[in-house]
Every structure is written in structure tokens, then in C-alpha cells.
Amino acid sequence: IQVGQGDLSASVGAFGEWEDDAFRDALSRAVEAADEAEVPVGMLALDAEGIDRWLDAGVDFMTVGVDVAYLQDGAREAKAHFEDAVDE
């Protein structure tokens, strides 16, 4: 299963609050139920902190990052390189 942390946190009234007790309890119950059913659990991580957080929560796999952010980062890097090259 892929747990949507935004959806899960919103459903317990703690949108985006990963340290909230209700969120952590709901995630823990989902991971435990999936483990008992021998179903791998995945989540989205946007940075190294997120990777560590979800590994500590017991998830089995992750989608790391989002394509739009990678495109933005690449475009910014290319623009900065171009501007540096033109200034030389």
C-alpha cells in the first residue's frame, strides 16, 4: 500500500503535522496491519529528514521527491550556470 501522509494526517485532524500523536498512532496502526497481512507499505519522502522519519515509522519503500521539484532545481541550476558563463 502507499500511505498518503497528507490524506492520513488530514483525516485525523492534524494536516501536515507528522509528530502529532493521532497521526503517528494512525500510521503505526496502518503499518502494523499491513505487516500482519504481509503487504509492503510505502510513503512519499521529500527530503532526507522525511526518508529517516518514514524509515523509523516502519515503511518498506518510498517515492523520493517529485518530478516538478527536480525540474525546477535543474532549471535553476542551468540558469545560474548560464548567468555565470555570460558574466565571465
C-alpha positions as CSV (number, residue, x, y, z in Angstrom):
1,I,0.0,0.0,0.0
2,Q,1.0,3.6,-0.5
3,V,0.1,5.7,2.5
4,G,-0.7,9.3,1.7
5,Q,0.6,11.2,4.7
6,G,-1.3,14.3,3.8
7,D,-4.5,12.4,3.5
8,L,-3.9,10.4,6.6
9,S,-2.9,13.5,8.7
10,A,-6.0,15.4,7.4
11,S,-8.3,12.5,8.3
12,V,-7.1,12.6,12.0
13,G,-7.4,16.4,12.1
14,A,-3.6,17.1,12.1
15,F,-2.8,18.0,8.5
16,G,0.9,18.0,7.8
17,E,1.8,17.5,11.5
18,W,3.9,14.4,11.3
19,E,4.7,14.4,15.0
20,D,1.1,14.6,16.1
21,D,0.1,11.7,18.3
22,A,-3.1,11.0,16.4
23,F,-1.2,10.9,13.1
24,R,1.6,8.7,14.5
25,D,-0.9,6.3,16.0
26,A,-2.9,6.1,12.8
27,L,0.3,5.5,10.8
28,S,1.5,2.9,13.3
29,R,-1.8,1.0,13.0
30,A,-1.7,1.1,9.2
31,V,1.9,-0.2,9.2
32,E,1.1,-3.0,11.7
33,A,-2.0,-4.1,9.8
34,A,-0.1,-4.2,6.5
35,D,2.8,-6.1,8.2
36,E,0.4,-8.7,9.5
37,A,-1.0,-9.1,6.0
38,E,2.5,-9.3,4.6
39,V,1.8,-6.2,2.4
40,P,4.7,-3.7,1.9
41,V,4.0,-0.1,3.0
42,G,5.2,2.9,1.1
43,M,5.2,6.7,1.5
44,L,6.4,9.8,-0.1
45,A,9.6,11.5,1.2
46,L,10.6,14.9,0.0
47,D,14.0,15.2,1.7
48,A,16.5,13.3,3.9
49,E,14.5,14.1,7.0
50,G,11.4,12.6,5.5
51,I,13.3,9.5,4.5
52,D,14.6,9.0,8.0
53,R,11.2,9.7,9.5
54,W,9.3,7.2,7.4
55,L,12.0,4.5,7.8
56,D,11.7,5.0,11.6
57,A,8.0,4.6,11.2
58,G,8.5,1.2,9.6
59,V,7.7,1.7,6.0
60,D,9.2,-0.7,3.4
61,F,9.6,1.6,0.4
62,M,9.4,5.2,-0.6
63,T,8.8,7.5,-3.5
64,V,11.6,10.1,-3.0
65,G,10.9,13.6,-4.3
66,V,8.6,14.8,-7.0
67,D,9.3,15.4,-10.7
68,V,8.2,19.0,-10.6
69,A,10.8,19.8,-7.9
70,Y,13.5,18.0,-9.8
71,L,12.7,20.0,-13.0
72,Q,12.7,23.3,-11.0
73,D,16.0,22.5,-9.4
74,G,17.6,21.6,-12.8
75,A,16.2,24.7,-14.4
76,R,17.6,27.0,-11.6
77,E,21.0,25.3,-11.9
78,A,21.1,25.7,-15.7
79,K,20.0,29.3,-15.4
80,A,22.7,30.1,-12.8
81,H,25.4,28.3,-14.9
82,F,24.3,30.4,-17.9
83,E,24.4,33.6,-16.0
84,D,27.8,32.8,-14.5
85,A,29.1,32.0,-18.0
86,V,27.8,35.2,-19.5
87,D,29.3,37.3,-16.7
88,E,32.8,35.9,-17.4
